[in-house]
Amino acid sequence: MKGTRLVVLGVALATAAGAGYIAMNMTSTKVVQVDSSNQPKPQLELDKVLVASAEIGIGDVIDGQLRWQTWPKEAVTEGFITESAEAGAKEELTGSIARLVIMAGEPIRRSKLIGKDQSFMSSILPAGKRAVAVEIKADTSAGGFILPNDFVDLIMTRRASNSSGVETFVTETILKNIRVLAIDQTIREDEEGRKVKVGQTATLELTPQQSEIVTVAQQMADRLALALRSTADAAEKVGGGAEYLVNSNDKRGTVRMIKSGQVTEVGAKK
């Protein structure tokens, strides 16, 4: 009897163990580990872009300041010079002149350079503008502190006679908010930003009509002076100047005469 009970108990324990094993296998989730070390990685396409290895100032000649820089192809924009398209560009651009400042590491664009055989002044002059030189002295140019890219007013002083025949001086601002392109042959500050050189000639950026006004004024004036303006005025809309110096109701058949600082117009002989 006792043996029978032991057999029954053993069978019950075996059955319970089997059921537990089956239940455990049904509810457990097998974790599969994947080795990603051998999976192919997406490839980033690269090219080389021509950049400035050091800062290049306005008017500087390109001579060794360029290098090739690895660059993602998707980040290459129009105007960049790439090694895949222009492998000889570094040597080709040697001797060119910078018409704008190029910072170190900045990609080179041909639009910022002037060719070896091109005129620098005509290249930086905006379309429709004229470059006109005006004689200046230290006492007529804000003490010599006027520099290229400053904005000035042009003031004319001339002799005139009143109705009683007494000679007086007349002063007027004939042009306002005019950009200075160059002082003598200098088109920018020196490397240390020193403002010590007093120029003898200022080259101004003018419209065709303003060029005529300045040409007449230089013949009439006893003195022309430049008045330095704030950089905050650079965007100010400029009104008319001394158009009376060049304008008349009917220019045809009229001769403009300047004598002793006086402007007169007489009919031309037909």
Secondary structure, DSSP 4 states (H G I P E B T S, - for coil): -HHHHHHHHHHHHHHHHHHHHHHHHHH---------TTSPPPPPPEEEEEEESS-B-TTPBPSS-EEEEEEEGGG--TT--BTTT-TTHHHHTTT-EESS-B-TTPBP-GGGEE-TTS-HHHHHSPTT-EEEEEE--GGGTGGGT--TT-EEEEEEEEEEE-TTS-EEEEEEEEEEEEEEEEETTB-S--TT-------SEEEEEE-HHHHHHHHHHHHH-SEEEEEE--GGGTTSPP----GGGT--S--TTEEEEEETTEEEEEEPP-
